[in-house]
Amino acid sequence: MSLTAGAPREENAFQPENLELRKGAETLSRLERLRSGRDFSRIFREGEKVRLDDLTVRWVFNPYSWNRIGTSVGRKFGNAVKRNRVRRIIRELYRRRKGIFPQGIDMVFLPGRRFLNAGHEIQQKQFVEAARRIRNRHNYLLKKGIDQVQKSNSSKNDQEQG
Protein backbone atom coordinates (compact mmCIF):
# COMPACT_ATOMS: atom_id res chain seq x y z
CA MET A 1 0.00 0.00 0.00
CA SER A 2 1.42 3.38 -0.91
CA LEU A 3 1.19 6.30 1.47
CA THR A 4 0.24 9.06 -0.92
CA ALA A 5 -1.76 12.09 0.11
CA GLY A 6 -5.36 11.14 0.73
CA ALA A 7 -4.70 7.41 0.63
CA PRO A 8 -6.18 5.42 3.50
CA ARG A 9 -3.66 4.39 6.13
CA GLU A 10 -3.49 0.99 7.70
CA GLU A 11 -5.71 1.10 10.78
CA ASN A 12 -3.96 0.88 14.16
CA ALA A 13 -0.53 0.47 12.56
CA PHE A 14 1.38 2.03 15.44
CA GLN A 15 -1.11 2.10 18.27
CA PRO A 16 -0.14 1.27 21.86
CA GLU A 17 -2.21 -1.92 21.70
CA ASN A 18 0.08 -3.23 18.97
CA LEU A 19 3.12 -2.39 21.08
CA GLU A 20 1.71 -4.52 23.89
CA LEU A 21 1.41 -7.46 21.49
CA ARG A 22 5.10 -7.19 20.64
CA LYS A 23 6.35 -6.38 24.12
CA GLY A 24 8.46 -9.54 24.34
CA ALA A 25 9.89 -9.04 20.88
CA GLU A 26 13.21 -7.33 20.40
CA THR A 27 11.85 -4.63 18.15
CA LEU A 28 11.93 -0.86 18.25
CA SER A 29 8.67 0.58 16.98
CA ARG A 30 7.97 4.15 15.96
CA LEU A 31 6.20 4.68 19.28
CA GLU A 32 9.47 4.00 21.07
CA ARG A 33 11.44 6.69 19.24
CA LEU A 34 11.71 10.35 20.14
CA ARG A 35 11.33 12.42 17.01
CA SER A 36 10.11 15.90 17.86
CA GLY A 37 12.40 18.71 18.88
CA ARG A 38 9.90 19.62 21.58
CA ASP A 39 10.44 16.26 23.28
CA PHE A 40 14.23 16.60 23.11
CA SER A 41 14.05 20.13 24.52
CA ARG A 42 11.84 18.98 27.40
CA ILE A 43 14.28 16.22 28.29
CA PHE A 44 17.28 18.55 28.24
CA ARG A 45 15.40 21.21 30.21
CA GLU A 46 13.67 19.06 32.85
CA GLY A 47 15.44 15.71 32.78
CA GLU A 48 17.71 13.88 35.13
CA LYS A 49 21.27 13.10 34.03
CA VAL A 50 23.30 9.91 34.32
CA ARG A 51 26.91 10.40 33.33
CA LEU A 52 29.41 7.63 32.65
CA ASP A 53 32.87 7.66 31.07
CA ASP A 54 31.77 7.52 27.43
CA LEU A 55 27.99 7.80 27.68
CA THR A 56 25.57 10.31 29.15
CA VAL A 57 21.84 9.67 29.42
CA ARG A 58 19.25 12.37 30.03
CA TRP A 59 15.84 11.06 31.06
CA VAL A 60 12.46 12.24 32.25
CA PHE A 61 9.11 10.64 33.08
CA ASN A 62 6.59 10.40 30.23
CA PRO A 63 2.81 9.90 30.36
CA TYR A 64 2.94 6.55 28.56
CA SER A 65 3.43 2.98 29.75
CA TRP A 66 6.40 2.49 27.41
CA ASN A 67 9.79 4.12 26.96
CA ARG A 68 10.89 6.37 24.14
CA ILE A 69 14.51 6.88 23.17
CA GLY A 70 16.54 9.27 21.09
CA THR A 71 20.19 9.98 20.45
CA SER A 72 22.00 13.26 20.17
CA VAL A 73 25.35 13.15 18.43
CA GLY A 74 27.03 16.45 17.56
CA ARG A 75 29.28 17.24 14.64
CA LYS A 76 32.34 17.19 16.87
CA PHE A 77 31.83 13.43 17.12
CA GLY A 78 32.95 12.94 13.54
CA ASN A 79 31.59 12.73 10.05
CA ALA A 80 28.07 11.53 9.21
CA VAL A 81 29.18 7.91 8.86
CA LYS A 82 30.54 7.85 12.43
CA ARG A 83 27.53 9.71 13.85
CA ASN A 84 25.06 7.34 12.19
CA ARG A 85 27.06 4.29 13.25
CA VAL A 86 26.99 5.30 16.90
CA ARG A 87 23.24 5.93 16.64
CA ARG A 88 22.74 2.43 15.25
CA ILE A 89 24.88 0.93 18.02
CA ILE A 90 22.88 2.72 20.72
CA ARG A 91 19.54 1.70 19.19
CA GLU A 92 20.72 -1.90 19.01
CA LEU A 93 21.97 -1.88 22.62
CA TYR A 94 18.61 -0.52 23.75
CA ARG A 95 16.57 -2.84 21.54
CA ARG A 96 18.28 -5.89 23.00
CA ARG A 97 18.09 -4.71 26.62
CA LYS A 98 14.97 -2.58 26.85
CA GLY A 99 13.66 -4.73 29.69
CA ILE A 100 16.34 -3.48 32.12
CA PHE A 101 15.04 0.10 32.00
CA PRO A 102 12.07 1.24 34.11
CA GLN A 103 8.90 1.80 32.09
CA GLY A 104 7.37 5.17 31.33
CA ILE A 105 10.44 7.32 30.67
CA ASP A 106 11.89 9.27 27.76
CA MET A 107 15.67 8.98 27.31
CA VAL A 108 18.25 10.73 25.18
CA PHE A 109 21.60 9.01 24.83
CA LEU A 110 24.64 11.25 24.35
CA PRO A 111 27.72 9.24 23.46
CA GLY A 112 31.18 10.59 24.16
CA ARG A 113 33.88 10.65 21.49
CA ARG A 114 35.47 7.44 22.77
CA PHE A 115 32.20 5.45 22.81
CA LEU A 116 32.49 4.34 19.19
CA ASN A 117 36.08 3.11 19.62
CA ALA A 118 35.34 1.30 22.88
CA GLY A 119 34.84 -2.41 22.45
CA HIS A 120 31.39 -3.95 22.39
CA GLU A 121 31.82 -5.34 25.92
CA ILE A 122 32.66 -1.89 27.31
CA GLN A 123 29.69 -0.37 25.47
CA GLN A 124 27.42 -3.04 26.97
CA LYS A 125 28.80 -2.51 30.49
CA GLN A 126 28.27 1.25 30.29
CA PHE A 127 24.77 0.76 28.93
CA VAL A 128 23.82 -1.66 31.71
CA GLU A 129 25.37 0.63 34.33
CA ALA A 130 23.36 3.57 32.95
CA ALA A 131 20.19 1.47 33.17
CA ARG A 132 20.99 0.50 36.77
CA ARG A 133 21.52 4.13 37.79
CA ILE A 134 18.35 5.26 36.03
CA ARG A 135 16.37 2.46 37.68
CA ASN A 136 17.70 3.39 41.14
CA ARG A 137 16.93 7.09 40.67
CA HIS A 138 13.55 6.25 39.14
CA ASN A 139 12.59 4.13 42.14
CA TYR A 140 13.77 6.85 44.54
CA LEU A 141 11.71 9.50 42.75
CA LEU A 142 8.64 7.27 42.73
CA LYS A 143 8.98 6.75 46.47
CA LYS A 144 9.47 10.47 47.02
CA GLY A 145 6.50 11.26 44.82
CA ILE A 146 6.57 12.53 41.28
CA ASP A 147 4.47 15.58 42.16
CA GLN A 148 7.12 16.82 44.59
CA VAL A 149 9.83 16.27 41.98
CA GLN A 150 7.89 18.18 39.31
CA LYS A 151 7.26 21.03 41.76
CA SER A 152 10.94 21.24 42.60
CA ASN A 153 11.84 21.22 38.90
CA SER A 154 9.39 24.02 38.17
CA SER A 155 10.75 26.07 41.07
CA LYS A 156 14.29 25.56 39.72
CA ASN A 157 13.10 26.80 36.33
CA ASP A 158 11.43 29.83 37.96
CA GLN A 159 14.65 30.68 39.81
CA GLU A 160 16.70 30.41 36.61
CA GLN A 161 14.28 32.67 34.74
CA GLY A 162 13.82 35.16 37.58
C-alpha positions, 0 to 999 in steps of 0.5 A: 500500500502506498502512502500518498496524500489522501490514501487510506492508512493501515488502521492501528498500525502504530497504536499502543495496543500493537506495542503490547502485542510485541512487548516480548519481541526485540523490536523498536517501533515508531512509538518507542522513538523520540522524534520531535524537537519539543520532546528533546528540549523537554528532556534537556530542560527538565530531565535527570542526568546519568553520566558515565565515562563515554555515555551520558543519558538524560531522562524524564518521566513520560505519560505513557506505559512504554519508553521512548529513546533518542540519540544526540550526536554532535558534529564534533563526534565525527563525520556523518558515517561515524555519527550514524554508526553510533546511533545504530549501536545505541539503538541496538543496545537498547533494543536488545536490553529494553527490559532493564530500564524502568517503564514510562520514561523518555531517554536521550543518549549522548555518546562521548567521542570514545564510545564508538572506539570502545569495544562492544563489551565496554559499550554493553557494560556502560549501557547496563550501568546507565540502566541501573543508575536510572532504575535506582533514581527512578525508584527513589523518585517514585517513592518520594513522589513525582508531584514533589519532583515536578514542583521542585523542577518548576521552582528551579526553572522559575529561579533560573528565569527570575 
